[in-house]
Amino acid sequence: MASAADSSSSAPFTSRSVSQTLLSREQGEGVGARVRRSIGRPELPNFDPFLMLDEFNVNKQGGFPDHPHRGFETVTYMFPDSEGSFQHEDFMGNHGFLKPGVLQWMTAGKGILHSEMPDPNSKGPAHGLQLWVNLAKKDKLCDPAYQELPKDKVPKVKVGGIEAHVIAGSALGINSPVYTRTPVHYIHFYMDAHSTLNQPIPSGWNAFIYSIGGDIAVGPNPDPKKMIEAHHTITLTRGDDLSGVTVTTFEKAANFVLLCGEPINEPIVQHGPFVMNTRSEIMEAIRDYQLGRNGFERAPGWRSEIGRPITDRL
């Protein structure tokens, strides 16, 4: 059985266990788009500091036309094997093209109005993940910013039968260059059959796994009769005596993302694309967007070019 572990500590490795397991079923989102929602559903509305995780699989007829954000960050990761690509355009004149394997880390801060649409020239659907990461009160009204990594700049390492694509944070001795205002580790793991991973997680951080393909056992006592299938969200227990998580494969290869973050421990008030600390701040965000002020000065009258095929028919 192949195995991999971070060797940064000589102390015995102790694994967290499964706290909750939820199947993510497809639902409609945006215009003509389908997603599998992980975090951000009634059973798990948030998991501090994470607000939402969607697995999207969007064809050329769907997408996410012009919409605003305030108070958090969006992280769009295109799966390396996606048949399609995504386009991005915002009211500041920024344009992006997210090909398979590309990462975009967008800080909405005080305000962004943007559009996210599949490339009309793609061979197939755009397939990937979008994560929403909350910002602390001190950062909610920061200036918008982008970090983008092309496929060949996303750090990757393979140890035995385990490969890690390090989107943020660290794994298997390598680090991502992405700066995260909220401390986060975000790793896409690929595991061969009959492999074991021992991945450290900082003490006190919340952590969960979203399974993408294959079957995995999670926790210190893997049981081949209790495997977790694809499209499940697996939240993990916390404890000062637990150093990380053990993931095991048996007869099948698997791939999944592990996300862990330092809790912000502040009130969360969300109204659609606005996430603040109080109801009055939400009302202020809505008024700022409607009146074009305090970060939304470019919003009135703006329409994206990439969103027009949809917005023109709405």
C-alpha positions as CSV (number, residue, x, y, z in Angstrom):
1,M,0.0,0.0,0.0
2,A,1.5,3.3,-1.1
3,S,1.5,6.1,1.4
4,A,2.4,9.8,1.8
5,A,2.7,12.1,4.8
6,D,4.0,15.5,5.6
7,S,7.3,15.0,7.4
8,S,7.4,18.4,9.2
9,S,6.7,16.9,12.6
10,S,8.2,13.9,14.3
11,A,5.3,13.5,16.7
12,P,2.9,10.5,16.1
13,F,0.2,11.3,13.6
14,T,-3.3,11.3,15.0
15,S,-6.2,11.6,12.6
16,R,-9.5,13.5,12.8
17,S,-12.7,11.5,12.3
18,V,-15.8,12.1,10.2
19,S,-18.2,14.5,11.9
20,Q,-20.9,14.7,9.1
21,T,-21.4,13.3,5.6
22,L,-23.7,14.9,3.1
23,L,-24.5,14.0,-0.5
24,S,-24.4,17.0,-2.9
25,R,-27.3,16.7,-5.4
26,E,-27.5,18.8,-8.5
27,Q,-29.5,22.0,-8.4
28,G,-30.1,25.0,-10.7
29,E,-28.0,28.1,-10.2
30,G,-27.3,31.2,-12.3
31,V,-29.0,31.0,-15.7
32,G,-29.2,27.5,-17.1
33,A,-26.4,26.2,-15.0
34,R,-26.2,23.2,-12.8
35,V,-24.2,22.9,-9.6
36,R,-23.7,20.4,-6.7
37,R,-23.7,22.5,-3.6
38,S,-21.5,21.4,-0.7
39,I,-21.2,24.2,1.9
40,G,-24.0,26.7,1.7
41,R,-27.0,24.4,1.8
42,P,-29.7,24.2,4.5
43,E,-28.0,21.3,6.3
44,L,-24.6,23.1,6.3
45,P,-25.2,26.9,5.6
46,N,-21.6,27.8,6.4
47,F,-18.5,26.2,7.9
48,D,-16.4,29.1,9.3
49,P,-14.5,30.5,7.4
50,F,-16.1,28.9,4.4
51,L,-19.4,30.2,3.0
52,M,-20.1,28.1,0.0
53,L,-18.5,25.4,-2.2
54,D,-20.1,24.5,-5.6
55,E,-19.1,21.9,-8.1
56,F,-20.2,23.4,-11.4
57,N,-20.6,21.7,-14.7
58,V,-21.9,24.4,-17.1
59,N,-22.5,24.1,-20.8
60,K,-22.5,26.9,-23.4
61,Q,-26.1,27.8,-22.9
62,G,-25.7,28.5,-19.2
63,G,-23.6,30.7,-17.0
64,F,-23.5,33.4,-14.3
65,P,-24.2,36.8,-16.0
66,D,-23.7,40.2,-14.3
67,H,-23.9,40.0,-10.5
68,P,-22.3,41.8,-7.5
69,H,-20.3,40.7,-4.5
70,R,-19.2,42.3,-1.2
71,G,-17.5,41.1,1.9
72,F,-15.7,37.9,0.9
73,E,-13.5,36.1,-1.7
74,T,-14.4,33.8,-4.5
75,V,-12.1,31.1,-5.6
76,T,-12.7,29.5,-9.0
77,Y,-10.7,26.3,-9.8
78,M,-11.1,24.7,-13.2
79,F,-10.5,20.9,-13.0
80,P,-7.5,20.0,-15.1
81,D,-9.6,17.5,-17.1
82,S,-12.4,20.0,-17.8
83,E,-13.6,20.0,-21.4
84,G,-14.5,23.6,-21.3
85,S,-13.1,27.0,-20.1
86,F,-14.6,30.0,-18.3
87,Q,-14.5,33.7,-19.1
88,H,-14.5,36.5,-16.5
89,E,-15.3,40.2,-16.9
90,D,-15.9,42.9,-14.3
91,F,-16.9,46.6,-14.1
92,M,-13.3,47.7,-13.6
93,G,-12.3,46.5,-17.1
94,N,-10.6,43.3,-15.9
95,H,-10.9,40.2,-18.2
96,G,-9.9,36.7,-17.4
97,F,-9.8,33.4,-19.3
98,L,-9.9,30.3,-17.1
99,K,-8.7,27.3,-19.0
100,P,-8.5,23.8,-17.5
101,G,-6.3,23.7,-14.4
102,V,-6.3,27.4,-13.9
103,L,-7.0,29.0,-10.5
104,Q,-8.5,32.5,-9.9
105,W,-8.6,33.9,-6.4
106,M,-10.8,37.0,-6.4
107,T,-11.2,39.3,-3.4
108,A,-14.5,41.1,-3.8
109,G,-13.8,43.3,-0.8
110,K,-15.9,46.5,-0.8
111,G,-17.5,45.7,-4.2
112,I,-17.3,43.8,-7.5
113,L,-19.8,43.6,-10.3
114,H,-18.8,40.8,-12.7
115,S,-19.9,38.1,-15.1
116,E,-18.7,34.5,-15.3
117,M,-19.6,32.6,-18.5
118,P,-18.4,29.5,-20.3
119,D,-16.2,30.0,-23.4
120,P,-18.5,29.6,-26.4
121,N,-15.7,27.9,-28.3
122,S,-15.2,25.2,-25.7
123,K,-15.5,21.5,-26.8
124,G,-17.7,20.7,-23.8
125,P,-18.9,21.9,-20.4
126,A,-16.8,24.0,-18.0
127,H,-16.2,21.8,-15.0
128,G,-14.7,22.9,-11.7
129,L,-15.3,24.3,-8.2
130,Q,-16.1,27.7,-6.8
131,L,-15.4,28.4,-3.2
132,W,-16.5,31.4,-1.1
133,V,-14.2,32.3,1.7
134,N,-15.4,34.8,4.3
135,L,-13.4,37.9,5.3
136,A,-12.9,39.3,8.8
137,K,-14.6,42.6,9.5
138,K,-11.3,44.4,9.2
139,D,-11.0,43.2,5.6
140,K,-14.6,43.2,4.3
141,L,-14.2,46.7,2.7
142,C,-10.7,46.3,1.3
143,D,-10.0,47.1,-2.4
144,P,-10.9,44.3,-4.9
145,A,-8.0,42.2,-6.1
146,Y,-7.2,39.2,-8.2
147,Q,-4.7,36.4,-8.1
148,E,-4.5,34.0,-11.0
149,L,-2.3,31.0,-11.5
150,P,-2.1,29.2,-14.9
151,K,-2.1,25.4,-14.9
152,D,1.7,25.2,-15.0
153,K,2.0,27.6,-12.0
154,V,-0.3,25.7,-9.6
155,P,2.3,23.8,-7.4
156,K,2.1,20.0,-7.8
157,V,4.0,17.2,-6.1
158,K,3.7,13.4,-6.3
159,V,4.9,11.1,-3.5
160,G,4.3,7.4,-4.2
161,G,0.7,6.9,-5.3
162,I,-0.4,10.4,-4.1
163,E,-0.4,13.6,-6.1
164,A,-1.3,17.0,-4.6
165,H,-2.2,20.2,-6.5
166,V,-1.7,22.9,-3.9
167,I,-4.2,25.7,-4.6
168,A,-3.5,27.5,-1.2
169,G,-1.5,26.6,1.8
170,S,0.8,23.6,1.8
171,A,0.9,19.8,1.3
172,L,3.6,17.2,0.9
173,G,6.4,19.7,1.5
174,I,5.4,22.3,-1.1
175,N,3.6,25.7,-0.7
176,S,1.2,27.7,-2.9
177,P,2.2,31.3,-3.7
178,V,-1.4,32.5,-3.3
179,Y,-1.9,35.0,-0.5
180,T,-4.9,34.4,1.7
181,R,-6.3,37.1,4.0
182,T,-8.1,34.4,5.8
183,P,-5.6,31.6,6.6
184,V,-6.7,28.6,4.4
185,H,-5.3,25.4,3.0
186,Y,-6.9,24.2,-0.3
187,I,-5.5,21.0,-1.8
188,H,-6.7,18.8,-4.7
189,F,-5.5,15.3,-4.0
190,Y,-5.3,12.4,-6.5
191,M,-4.8,8.9,-4.9
192,D,-4.0,5.7,-6.6
193,A,-5.8,2.5,-5.4
194,H,-4.4,1.1,-2.2
195,S,-2.9,4.3,-0.9
196,T,-2.9,6.1,2.4
197,L,-2.5,9.9,3.0
198,N,-1.7,11.5,6.3
199,Q,-2.3,15.2,5.8
200,P,-1.6,17.7,8.7
201,I,-4.2,20.2,9.6
202,P,-3.5,23.2,12.0
203,S,-5.0,22.7,15.4
204,G,-8.2,24.6,15.9
205,W,-9.0,25.0,12.2
206,N,-12.2,23.7,10.6
207,A,-11.7,21.2,7.9
208,F,-13.8,19.3,5.3
209,I,-13.3,17.1,2.3
210,Y,-15.3,17.2,-0.9
211,S,-15.1,13.9,-2.8
212,I,-14.9,14.3,-6.6
213,G,-14.2,10.8,-8.0
214,G,-13.7,7.3,-6.7
215,D,-14.2,6.0,-3.1
216,I,-12.4,7.0,0.0
217,A,-12.2,6.0,3.7
218,V,-11.7,9.0,6.0
219,G,-10.3,8.7,9.6
220,P,-8.0,6.6,11.7
221,N,-9.7,3.2,11.2
222,P,-10.4,2.7,7.5
223,D,-13.0,0.2,6.7
224,P,-13.4,-1.0,3.1
225,K,-17.1,-1.7,3.8
226,K,-17.7,2.0,4.7
227,M,-16.3,3.9,1.7
228,I,-17.5,7.4,0.9
229,E,-18.5,7.9,-2.8
230,A,-18.1,10.9,-5.1
231,H,-20.0,14.2,-4.5
232,H,-20.0,13.9,-0.7
233,T,-19.1,16.6,1.8
234,I,-17.3,15.2,4.8
235,T,-16.8,17.6,7.7
236,L,-14.1,16.6,10.2
237,T,-13.9,16.6,14.0
238,R,-11.6,19.0,15.9
239,G,-9.4,18.4,18.8
240,D,-6.1,19.7,20.2
241,D,-4.7,16.1,20.2
242,L,-5.5,15.6,16.5
243,S,-2.8,16.5,14.1
244,G,-4.5,16.0,10.7
245,V,-6.6,13.6,8.6
246,T,-6.0,10.1,7.2
247,V,-7.5,9.2,3.9
248,T,-7.3,5.7,2.5
249,T,-8.2,4.1,-0.9
250,F,-8.7,0.4,-1.4
251,E,-9.8,-1.1,-4.8
252,K,-10.3,2.3,-6.6
253,A,-8.3,5.4,-7.3
254,A,-9.9,8.6,-6.1
255,N,-9.6,12.3,-6.1
256,F,-11.0,15.0,-3.7
257,V,-10.3,18.4,-2.3
258,L,-9.3,19.0,1.3
259,L,-10.2,22.5,2.7
260,C,-9.2,23.8,6.1
261,G,-9.3,27.3,7.5
262,E,-8.9,29.3,10.6
263,P,-12.3,30.2,12.0
264,I,-13.0,34.0,12.0
265,N,-15.5,33.7,14.9
266,E,-17.5,36.7,13.9
267,P,-21.3,37.0,13.1
268,I,-22.3,36.1,9.6
269,V,-25.2,37.9,7.9
270,Q,-25.7,36.9,4.3
271,H,-28.1,38.3,1.7
272,G,-27.4,36.6,-1.6
273,P,-24.0,38.0,-2.9
274,F,-23.4,40.2,0.1
275,V,-21.8,38.8,3.3
276,M,-21.4,41.2,6.3
277,N,-21.5,41.1,10.1
278,T,-24.8,42.9,10.7
279,R,-28.2,43.4,9.1
280,S,-27.6,47.1,8.9
281,E,-24.3,46.5,7.0
282,I,-26.3,44.3,4.5
283,M,-28.8,47.1,4.0
284,E,-26.0,49.5,3.4
285,A,-24.4,47.1,0.8
286,I,-27.7,46.9,-1.0
287,R,-28.1,50.7,-1.1
288,D,-24.5,51.2,-2.1
289,Y,-25.0,48.9,-5.1
290,Q,-28.3,50.5,-6.1
291,L,-26.9,54.0,-5.8
292,G,-23.5,53.3,-7.2
293,R,-21.3,54.4,-4.3
294,N,-18.7,53.2,-1.7
295,G,-17.1,50.7,-4.1
296,F,-19.9,50.4,-6.6
297,E,-19.4,53.7,-8.5
298,R,-19.0,51.9,-11.8
299,A,-22.0,49.7,-11.4
300,P,-24.8,51.9,-12.7
301,G,-25.4,51.2,-16.4
302,W,-22.6,48.7,-16.7
303,R,-23.2,45.5,-18.7
304,S,-20.6,42.8,-19.5
305,E,-20.0,41.8,-23.0
306,I,-19.6,38.1,-22.2
307,G,-23.0,38.1,-20.4
308,R,-25.0,39.7,-23.2
309,P,-26.0,36.5,-25.0
310,I,-28.0,35.7,-21.8
311,T,-28.9,39.2,-20.4
312,D,-30.3,40.3,-23.8
313,R,-32.9,37.5,-23.7
314,L,-33.9,37.9,-20.1
